[in-house]
Amino acid sequence: SQSVSQSDSRQPASRSGKFYPCQWCVILQFFFQTLIALIETRVNQIHHLQEQGSDLITKLTPAEQVQLQEQLQQLQILHTQVTEKVTIRQQQLDHVLQVTKDLQDNLDHLQAWIKDTDKQINNVLKVRLHSPDVDTQLQELQVD
């Protein structure tokens, strides 16, 4: 499992106009990582329960043995399903966060390009507005 670094948790910034991964996504990512770690720590407990069940089976009637065996199998199946679902959700969330970060990088580059282009356009307009032809035309209009 991966760890969430503090530098990755960007706060939404409505004033700056930047698009940041939402804080709840980072919280969810941390939650799933914690959940996976918790599930992994429960593996030993499940194995211990299975061992206890195997020891107990010898002391039970055949009907009780079948029932206990089914319960132990259901426990193992449930544990496997939960682990798989949480792992898949974690992977999906990691992917969404990476896509969001890539989008932010692209938006940052686009914003820089727009600012640069805007400066270039303003410089061209300033040069054209202060050309001799414009000054002459303004003087002619003022004479009338």
N, C-alpha and C positions, 0 to 999 in steps of 0.2 A: 504494500500500500504506500501511496505517496503522501507527503506531508504538505500542509498548506502553509506557505510562508506569509508573514505579515505584509511583505511588499506586494504580494499578489492581490490583496484585498483592497481594491480601489473603491472609494466612496463615490456615490452618484454626485455629479457636480452640475447642477442645473444652471448656475450663473455662467459658467465658462462655456457651456454648450457642448462639452465633451460627452461622449457616450462611454460609460464605464460598466464593467460587469457588475450586476447588482449585488449588493452585500448579502442578500438572502441566498444567492447562488453559492457564494463562498461558504456561508453557514451550512447549507445543505451538503456541500462537498465535505466539510469537516464532520458533519453528522454521519454521512455514509462511511467515511474512513473510520470513525470511531465504532460504528456498528459492525463493520467488517472485523475490526480488531477484537471486539467483544465476542463475536461469533467464533472467531478463531480460538479464543481462550476457553470457550465452552466445549470444544472438541474433546478435551481430556475428560470433562465431566460426562459427556455422552459415552465415551469409551468405558468409563468407570461404571456407568449404569448398565451398559451391555454386559460387562463382566459380572456384575452382581446378578443380572438377570440370568446369565448362563449358569452361575452357581445355584441360583434359586430353582431353576428348571428341574434339576434332579430331585428336588423335594416336593414337586407338585404332581397333581394328577394329570393324566394326558390332556384332558380338556383345559385345565389351567395352563399347561405348558403351551398349548396352541394359542391361547389368549395372550399370554405373556410374550410369546414370540411375535405375534402380530403387533402388539404394542411397541415392542422394541424396533420392529421394522418401520412402523409408522413414525417413530421418533427419528430414526435415521433418514427416512425420506423427507420428513418435514425440515430437518436440519439442512439437508442437501438443497432443497428447494429455496429455502430462505437465503442461504449462502449464495446460490446462483443469482437470485433476483437482486439482492443487494449489490453483488459484484457488477451485474449488468447495469444497474442504475448508476453506480459509481462511474463506470466507464462512459456512459452516456453523458453524465454531468461533466466529467473531465473534458469530453469532446466539445460540449457546448461552451464551456469556459474558454477553451483554446480558440474556438471559432470567434467568440466575442472579443478576445484579446487581439486576434488577427484583424478583426473588423476595426477595432480601435486604432491599431497601427495604421491601417489603410486610411481611416478617417483623418488621422493626424497628418499623414503625408498629403492627403487631398487638401486639408485646411492650409497647410504650408504653401502648397502650389497655388491655391486660390489667393492667398495674401500676396504672394510674389507676383502673380499675374495682375492683381488689382493695382499694385505699386507701379508695374510697368505701364499699364493703361493710363494711370494718372500722370505719369511722367510724359507719356506721348501727348496726352491732352494739354498739359501745361506748355509743352514746346509748341504745339499748334496754336494755342490761344495767344501765345506771346510772339508769334511770328510777325514779320514786318507787314505782311498783307493784312493781317487782322488789325494791327495798329493803324494802318492807313485807312482801312474801312471805318474804324471807329472815329478817326479824325474827320473823315468826310461826313459821317452822320452827325457829328457835333457841330459842324459848320452850319448846317441847315437850320 
